[in-house]
């Protein structure tokens, strides 16, 4: 079983912040009922980070930092979507 510190470290590498910070950000920035659109926006952000426009000088390769940022955007979007699904099924 993971300690609270281990869980927090995992969240930070997965989301770029704690899960509590992620959901606080969603609550602060998304109007009620638009959380899925907020998640879709994060997926668009991930696409932008790996787009050719931002990777021109790399012969089409995405830097490890940008790949990690895209991964974190995707993980955040998934967490938001799963949270909304859990609320619907509760």
N, C-alpha and C positions, 0 to 999 in steps of 0.2 A: 504494500500500500504506500502511495506517495505522500510525503509530508506536504503541508501547505506551501512551504517555500519551493519545493520541487514542482508543484502544480503551477505556482506563479511564474517560475522560470520557464516552464513549458509554454504557458500562455504568452509570455513576452516574446519567445522565439517564434511562435505560431502566428500571433496577431500583431506584433510590434508594440503591444501594450497589454495590460491585464484585461481579462474578459469583463471585469467590472468597469474599467475605463472605456472599453468598446461600447458597452450597453449604455453607459452614461452619455457618451458622445452621440449615439443614435437618439436617445431620448431628448437631448438638447437640440439636435440639428434636424431631425425628421419630424414632420407633423404626424400626429397619431393616424394610423391607417396607411402611411406611406413608407413604412419600414422596408417593404420589399423593393420599392423603387430606390430607396437609399442603398440597399444591397446591390441592385443593378448598377447604380452609379459607381460603386466600388469595383465591380467587374469591368466597367468601362475604364476606370483608372488603371486596372491591371493591364488591359489591352494597350492603353496609351504608353505605359512604361516599357512594354516590349515592342512597340511599333518601330518601323524602319526609320521614321523621322527622328526618334531619340537615339537611334543606334547607327547613324550614318557613318561615323568614322571607324566602326568596328567590323566592316565587311559583312554586315547583317547579323553579327553575333551580339547577343545580349550579355552585358556584364554581369558578374555574379551578384553585385549589389542590386542591380535592377531586377534580376531574376528573383532575388529574395524579396524585394519590395512587391513584385507582382504576386508572389506566393502568399505574402501576408495579406494583400488586398483580397485575394480569392478566399483565404481562410476566414477573414472577417465577414465577407459576404455569406459564406456558408453558415457561420455561427448565427448571423442575423436571421437567415432563412429558417434554420432549424429551430431557433427560439420562437419564431412566429408560428411554425407548424406545431410545436409543443403547446403553445398557448391556445391554438385552435382545437387541439385534441384534448385539452384539459377539461 
